[in-house]
Amino acid sequence: MRVLVVAPHPDDEILGCGGTILKHKKNGDEVSICYATKPWEPIWSKEYIKNRTTCLKKLKECLKVEMFFGNFNTTTLSNEKLPEIISWFNDVVKEVDPQIIYIPSMNDIHQDHMVLAHSALIAAKPTGCSAKTILTYETPSETEFGFGFVPKYYIDITKHLEDKLDLLLLFYKEEIKEYPHTRSTSSVIALARKRGSEVNIPYAESFEVVRMIR
């Protein structure tokens, strides 16, 4: 199975569906991740940008995934021309030809998340994209402050939660906050436990269903 994970920023993919990515890899699926934005000076330092590039290279090697990168600046997607974002995502979809796509929730409060989700849904219309399944994931510190996330699809990550946390701490340590921040490891575990309890399993990641063809 060919899987495409769409992330506004590096770390959203692991926070939102890291356990699911690990499960796909264990099942032998081909996983690609596309990151829409990049940090830029002077908002971010040269050292931060260099470190982020290095971490992504190591993450690619660790997960053995394909990666694609947009040339849009972080926090500015709402200022970009929507056709340019859609065109970039269309190119990625054509190259990957995914059977399943994971995108951020349209209800996220962060403007980059909302714009990218909107663009991805336009580009992934069934007339132009053969993906049979499109799911939206929740990103801690963005989704819960938005306008309502109602999951109807759950993936058991009980065997992958520990590895998900390891990925966060190894590659995105600077993005992890102290509890009670929702982006703390304790909160990530609590969310996985809550979602798991909703379907009577120990730990889960949950998703909204945009499209599912059986």
Secondary structure, 3 states (H helix, E strand, C coil): CEEEEEECCCCHHHHHHHHHHHHHHHCCCEEEEEEEEECCCCCCCHHHHHHHHHHHHHHHHHHCCEEEEEEEECCCHHHCCHHHHHHHHHHHHHHHCCCEEEEECCCCCCHHHHHHHHHHHHHCCCCCCCCCEEEEECCCCCCCCCCCCCCCEEEECCCCHHHHHHHHHHHCHHHCCCCCCCCCHHHHHHHHHHHHHHCCCCCEEEEEEEEECC
